[in-house]
Amino acid sequence: MPRVTNIVATKKRRNRVLATTRGYFGNKSRLFRYAKDAMWRAGKFAYRDRKRKKTDMRQLWIVRINAACRENGMAYSRFMNGLKKLGIEMDRRSLSELAIHSIEAFVEIVAKVRAIS
């Protein structure tokens, strides 16, 4: 009696892996053995970096806000503390966008914070 291999499911699984790894360099896009490892590795990095992206973006916003604050003669930490005291609840993303695109509005906020300091 021949052994059961279920070639249909095997072929489907292998083709799915190879379709996922299309465009990868070398054997990783052509041979199932290497494509499988590349796919798992890429998945791990993708999962990790979806989490890390949030941290990276927050750091970027803080750097931008700090640069804009320094141009107006104030440190980032004092600026954020002043915002809390004033009860202005703006997130760092919005503040960063203000600092880049509407400088006048950001300067006004800095002036308000400076007034209470």
Phi, psi and omega in degrees: 000129181286153180281153183272127182244339183049061185299331181297312181292320180298313181296320179297315180298314181296319179293326178295318178295316181293327177293323179295324185264016176300134179095351177287157185282138171067216184296341182296342179255353186244328185247129184304318184305317182272329180295321181300314179295318181296321180294315179298316182295316179298322178296320178298314180295319181298316180297312181298317186283340172295325177285317184293332182302323181296318178295315182298318181294319178299317178299319179297315180298319181296319179298318180294316180295318180300316180299317180293322178295316182298325177298332180259016173074036179217146178277154182301313185296319178293323179297311182293322177296318178297321177298318179296317180297322179285344182080021177274112183257077175250137179281166185294329179296314180295317179298321179297317179295320176299315182297330181273311192263327178230085186296324182300316180296320179295320179297323178296318179297317178299321180295320178297318180294320181295326182296327180273347183283000000 
